[in-house]
Amino acid sequence: MPFQLPAEFRDQPTPFYYYDLDLLDQTLAALTAAARPGNFQVHYALKANSNLPILARINQAGLGADCVSGGEVARALEAGFGAEHVVFAGVGKSDAEMNLALAADIFCFNAESVPELRVLDELARAQGRRARVALRVNPNVDAYTHPHITTGLDANKFGISLPDLAGVIDQLDQLPNVELIGLHAHIGSQITELSVFAALSRKLNDLQTWLEDRGHRLPHLNVGGGLGIDYEQPDQHPIPDFRTYFGMFEQHLVRRPGQQVHVELGRAVVAQCGTLLSRVLYVKESQHTRFAILDAGMTELMRPALYGSHHHIQNLSRPAGSPEQAYDVVGPICESTDTFGRARLLPETSRHDLLAIRSAGAYGEVMASGYNLRGKAPALYR
C-alpha cells in the first residue's frame, strides 16, 4: 500500500522528518525474532539515527549500541543502553573519547591499529582499568556496494590488514591493560548481495583457526552490519529479510563452543520508518528540463548529493493514477549537487504540493547540516 501521511501532519510547516514508530516496532520485532534462534547479539548502529525517541524504542527491544564517536557513546548511555552492551568502533578515536568510554566501562572497543592499542593501554592504566578489545580486521571482501560505503577492501582506511595481523597479536603481549576478547569485521553498507556474508564468514573461520594455533581462543566474534534495504520500492519491502541475513552466518560461520556472535545493524532497522516531507516552492521550466524546486535540500538529506543515491519520491497532493511528467526534483541550496532525483515521473506538480522523500530514517536527520544558515528541520512521530 502506498505511503499515506496521517491527516494531522499535512498542514505542518515543511520540511520535517516523519517517523512511523509502528513500522519501527514491527521491524524490531522481525529483527529480534530472526536473531533469537541463533542467539545473535544485535547492536544498533547509532550513526544511522541517534534521535532519542527512536533510541528508546530500540533499547526497549533489547538491542545493544554500536557507537563510532564519544558523542554516540554518551547518547547511548543517555538513552538507557547498558554500558555492558555498548561497543565503540572508529578508525580515529580521540583520547577524550576513549577516556569517556573507559570510565563508563563499556563492553568492548573495536580497535583498528597498533597505535590505537598503545594509547588505549596507556589511558586504561591511568584509570586503573583493563580495556576489552576486539581487533577489527580488514578481510578484503568485496561487498558489491557503492564504493563510498565499502569498508572491507585493502584500499579502505578501516581495520587491520591480514598481513599485519601477526605483528599486532605480538604487540598485545606488551599491553597489560588491554584484553583481547574478539575479532571484528565490517565490510560495508547497503549490502543487498547477501552471499558476501558467506565469504566474510569463511575468512573469519580461517582467522579463528590461525589465532587458535597461536594460543588465542576468542569468546566473541563481531561480524559488523551492512544489510541493505529496498530504496526503489519501500512499500513492497518495508522490512528487510533478516532471516536470510542471519541464516548466512548460521550456515557458514563456524562458532566455537559458547562463542557469542555480535552484529551491528543501523540502516536496516530505521531507514524505512522515516520520511522527509517537503513542499514545492516553484515549478521552473527550461528548454530541456522541468524542475520541481523544494523547500528541503541536501541540508535535510545528504545522501543523493554525497553518493548519487536513490530515494523514492511521491507527490501526496495528487491522486493516484494522475497523468505523469518528468521532473528534476531539486532543493534550494546553492550547489548543483542539491538534487534529489533527475527525470522522476510524478503527477503534474504545482506550487505548494506536498512531496514525500522515502526511506529517510537512516542517514537523513543524523547527517543534517546548517549550510546556507538553514534551520534544523523538526522530527515528528506517530
N, C-alpha and C positions, 0 to 999 in steps of 0.2 A: 504494500500500500504506500503511495507517495507520501512524503513528509507533509504534515499539516501543523502549522503553528497554532497553538491554542489562542482562542479569540482575545483573551485578556492581555496578550502580548503584542497584538497587531498595531496598537497605537503608541507603543513605546518609542521614544526618540532613538534613532539609529546613529551609528552602528552599535550593536550589542551582541554578546555571546549568549546563546540559549542552550541550557543543559537539560536533557531529558534524564532525570535521575531514575525513573522507572527502567529505562533501557540500560542504564549503568548497572542497576541491581540485577537485571536479567543476565547481563554479560558476566558479572561477578559470580552469579550462581552457576552459569555454564562453565566458567573457568575453574571454580573450586570443585565442581563435580568431576571434571575431566582430570584434574590434578590428584584427586584423593586416592584413586586405586593404586597409583604408583608412588604414593607418599612423597610427591614433589613439594618442596617449599618454595612458594612463589613470593618474590619481592617485586613490588610495584615500582617502576622507574619514574621518580618524581619529575625528571626532566620533561616528560610528556605533558604534564599538567599538575601544577602544585597548588591549585585552588583548594582552600580549606574545606568547604563543604564536600568537594569531590574526595579529598583525602579521608574525611571522616567516614564516608561510605566504604571506602576501600579498606580502611583499618578495621571497621566493624565486620568485614567479610573474612578477616583473619589473615590478610596478606602482610608480609613484611615490607620494608622500604629499601629501595636501591637509590643511592644518592651519588651525585658527581660534584658536589661542592659543599663547603661548610654551611652555606645558607640552606641547602637542601637537607643536610643533617639536622640543623636547628628546626626547620619547618616540619620534618618528620616527627621529631620529638614533641614539638608543639601540638601536632595533630593527634598525638596519643600513641604513636607506634612505640613499642618497647625497644629500648636500645639493643636488647639481645636479638632483635630481628632486623637490625639496620646494617647494611653493607655500604662501604664507601669506596667508590671507584674514581678513576680520573687520572690522566697522564701527568697532571701538574698540580698536585695538592700542595697548598702553602703550609708553612709551619703553623700558622694560626688555625687553619682548618683542621690539621691533624691533631693539634692540641685540644681543640673543641671535641673532636670525636673520641680521643683518648680519655678525656675527662668524663665523657658520658659512658665509657666502657662499651662501645658498640661491638656487635658480634664479630665483624671482620673488615679489614682493609684489603681491597683488591689491588695489590702492589704491581707496578709496571716496570721497575728498573732497579738496578743496584743502588744508584744514588738515592732514590726514594727510600729504599730499605734502610740505608745507613742513617738517614735523617730520622726516620720513624723510630729506629732503635735508640737514637740519642734522646729524642723527645720522650719516649716511653720511659727510659731510665730516669730522666729528670722528674717524671711524675710518679716514679716507683711502681710502674705498671709493666705488663708484658703484652705487646700488641699481637693479636691474632691476624694472620695474613693468609690470603690465597694468592698465588703467583698468577698474574694474568699473562697467559701465553698468546702469542700471535701464531695461529696454526696454519696460516697460508691456505685458507679455504675460501674459495670464491663464492660469495653469497648471491651472485646474479641479481644485484640490485643497483640502484643509482650509484655512480662512482663517488658522489659526495657523501654517501652514508654507508659505504662499506668500511669495515674496520678490521678485518681479519686477514688482509693480504700483506706480503712483505713490504710493500710500498707505503703502508699506513703507519702513522706515528704511534699506534697503540700497542701495548703489550711487549712481551719479551720474545724475541725471535728464537726459534727452536735451536739453531746452532749455538746460541748464547746461554741456553738454559743450564748446561752443566756448570758453567762458571758461576752462575747465580746461586745454584744449590751449594756450591763450595763456599760462597761468601756467607751463607746463613750460619755456618759454624762459628763465625766471628761476631755474630749479632745476638747476644744472650737475651735481649729484651724483645725479640721477635720470635713468634711461634708459628711455624708453618702448619696450617691445618687443611689446605686445599689447593686446587687448581681452578682457574677461572678463564673462560674464553667467551668472547662476544664478537661475532663475525660480521655484523651489520644490522641494518634496519629495513623495514618494509620488505621482508623476505616472503615471497609467495611460492617459490620453488622449494618445497619442504624437504626434498631429498638432500639438500645441502646439510641438514641437521644430521643425517646419517653419516655423511662424510666427516662432520665435526666429531661425532661420536667415535668413529674409528680412530681419528687422530688422538682423542683423549684416552681411548683404550691403550694405544701404543705407549703414550706418555706415562700412564699409570704403571704399566709393566716395567718401563725403563726406570722409573723412580723406585719401584719396589726392589729392583735389582741393586739399587744403591741404598737400601735400608729405609726408604720413606714410604710408609703406608698412610694414605690420607683419608680422614673421616668425611671430607666434604668435596664435592665437585660442583662447580657453578658453570652452567652451560650458556649463560647470558640470556638474551631475549631475541628480538628481531622479527617476531611473527607479524606479517603484514595484514592489511585489511583491503576491502574492496572499495576503492575510491570511485570507480566507474559507476557501480550500481549499489549504492549504500542501502537502499530499501530492500533489495533482494537478499543481501547478505549483511544484516546489521550486527551479527555476532560471528566472530572468526571461528574457524574449525579447530577448536582447542584439542579435541580428542585425537585428531590426526597428528597435531603438533607434538603432544606428549607421547603419542604412540611411536613416533620416530625414535625417541630416546629409550622408551621401554624395549623396543625391538633391537636397537643397535648399540646402546651403551652398556658396557659390562660393569655392573656395580660390584663392589666388594661387600662382604657381609657387614650390615649395619651402616653402610655408607649413605649419607644424605645428599640428594641431588637438588640443587637450587636453580631456579630460573628467574630472569629479570624481564618482565613484560611491562610495557608502557602504552604504546600506541594501540595495541590490540585491546586494551582494557577501556580506554576512554575516547578514542577518536570518533566513533560513530554516535556517541551520545551528545556531541557538541556541534552546534551550527552557528555560523556567523550571519547575522541579519543586517541587511543594508538597503537603503533606498536609492533609487535612481535620481541623480541630480539633473542630468541632461542626457538627451539623445542627440549626438552630433554626427552628421553625415558628411563624409568627404567623397571624393570621386570614386574611391575604391572600397571604402570601409564605412561601416556603421558602428559607432561607438556607444555603448551604454556606460556612462560615467557615474560611478557610485560614490556614496559618502564614506565607504570603507576602502581601505587601501592596504598596501604592504605593511603599514604600521599595525594593522589588526591581524593580518595573515601573511606571514613572510614566505611561506613555502613556495608558492608559484614564482615569486621573484628570485628566490635563492636557488631553487632546484629545477624550475620549469615544471613543477609538479601539477597534477590534475586534481581538481575538485569539482564534483558535480554541482551545477548551478540551476536553481529553479526560480521561476517568476511566480510568486504566490498571489499576485494580484490579478492573474488572468486564468480563466477556466481551462481545465484540461481539454486538449483537442483543438485549441485555437490555432489558426494558421501561424507558422513559424517563419522567422527570418534569422539570418546570421548576424551576430554581434561580436565585436571585440569588447569584452567586459573588463573595464579598467577602473582604477582608483584615481584619487585626486592628487597624489603625491608627485612632486616634481622630479620624477625618474621615469624613463621609458620602460623600465622593468616592472613598473607598478601595474601589472596586468594579471587578472585572474584567469583569463581564458580567451583564446582567439577563435573567431568564426564559430562561436557557440550558437546552436539553434535554440531560440527562445520564442515564445509567443510575442507578437508585436508589442514592444515595450515602450512605455511612456514615462515621463517625469513623475516622480513620487511612487512608482511601482516598488513593491517590496520584494527583494530577492533574497533567497536563502543559499548560502555557500556551505555545502555539506561537509561532513567528516572533519570538522574543525576543532574537535575536542582535544586532539593531540597536536602540540607544536603550533597552536593558534594563539590563545591568550598568553601562554608562557613565553612566547617569543615577541610579544608586542613591544613597540618602541614609541618614543615621543618625538621621532623625527618630524621635522617641519613644525615643532612645538604643538603637536596634536595631543589632545587629552586622551586619557585611557578610556577605552570602551568598557561599560559595565558588564557584569555577568548576572544573568537571571536564570532561575531554576524552576523546574516543575517535576 
